[in-house]
Amino acid sequence: MKHEVELGRGTAHLLADRIAKLELASLSLSTLHAARRCVVDVLGCAAAGRRESGVTSAATWARATYPAGLSTVWFLRERLSPVGAAFINASAASILDLDDGHRVAAGHPGAAIVPAVLAAGEASGAGMQDMLLAIAAGYEAGVACAQLRSPAAQSTVATGRWSTIGVAAALAKLMGLDTERMRHALTLAESHAPNLLAADYSGFQGGHVKEGIPWSVVSGFAAAELAAQGFRGYDQALSNPTMYRAPQPSDETGAPLIESTYYKRFACCRWMHSAIDAALDLKSRLPVNVPVQSIAIDTFARAATLPNQAEPRDLIAAQFSVPFAVAAAWLRGAEALLPMDESLLADAEVTEFARRIHVNVAPALDAMYPLKVPARVTVQTPQAQVQAEVISPVGDYDNPLADTALLDKAVHLAGHAGVSLPRVALAGILSGEATARQLFETVQAD
């Protein structure tokens, strides 16, 4: 899937051409495998988030708003219209901050695109390969648009701003829209995406909105279905120079963007994972129960300017606190972050330890963002000072999680939530042996 840059045409035209002409035969085995990895990871994340209060509220609203239909609400005994089911499933997949992401986009494509494609595919009777093609197309469009954002003009990095475009592209691909209607799906999605300016301003605290991923599913469905009916968007929606830069040859990676997806081991913002990895590495080198006087974390500005509360008021605030997550991992182990539990919030040892952790901006590390999310951790004990630096946390495209680790994550999360998600079924999806019907049987309640 070559990323061609053509001068003299708008970005929406170029991207629509690329996505509309994408064919299953052009996808390599590695691209299809990458799409299957995304599916497996999203299912595990959704299983973990199924019972969270924000998901319960989202489901109540969706049931009242959308009719019964053919699309499964995962791990529950009910079906809704595709958009209703996808909204609930995306809510579950994103609520705990365990979902996949992409460094180029600085956000999370999978929790939006995968639920949307599976819901639409189940209702339409699509085959597994067609759904994988649509997922790959959605990642390609969404991440590419995120890459072109102007940070000065778009003051939020929240995923919903561009995952709407990914959802619209994926659904338009699944529907077989031609280049013109694909273009309108993309431009309508850009116009209808949630603005999410309050997300960054609020530090992603105090609500279930987070990055607007579930609502981006709703607006992505609307964009694709409106385009299919001939509804037109603004042709230059993606070419406004105050909002987007023009595509450049240097944007080309040589491989479909879905292949460089990252996966998480911890239920918190990805910007924090290098610090956690480095801290756990240092702890493994120190004597058991050694007293820690202080921990200094040097990192990039985005991570250093998160709310970073030592005593977060809820799990969502905890997902955006470097000191709290590092303290929890140090005292309670990495498993305490897969996922985080409400009991951590009341753990006085963890919050006291978090107050001894200080986060600072390191210019050299800041220069690596967004392609890297590095951290350098320095631990001071009565006897010594030790230091570790992590440039690419475990799960990044250049420090990947193995298939077995991805399966372990999904099975663990499902078991923790009391959801049946058999390893053998997930392994069948990952290997490419499972049919679409078997996939949908896997996400139905027992």
Secondary structure by P-SEA (a helix, b strand, c coil): ccccccccccaaaaaaaaaaacccccccaaaaaaaaaaaaaaaaaaaaacccaaaaaaaaaaaacccccccccccccccccaaaaaaaaaaaacccccbbbbcccccccccccaaaaaaaaaaacccaaaaaaaaaaaaaaaaaaaaaccccccccccccccaaaaaaaaaaaaacccaaaaaaaaaaaaaacccccccccccccccccccaaaaaaaaaaaaaaaaaacccccccccccccccccccccccccccccccbbbbcccccccaaaaaaaaaaaaaaccccccccbbbbbbcccccccccccccccaaaaaacaaaaaaaaacccccccccccccccccaaaaaaaaabbbbbcaaaaaaccccbbbbbbbbccccccccccccccccccccccaaaaaaaaaaaaaaacccccaaaaaaaaaccccaaaaaaaaccc
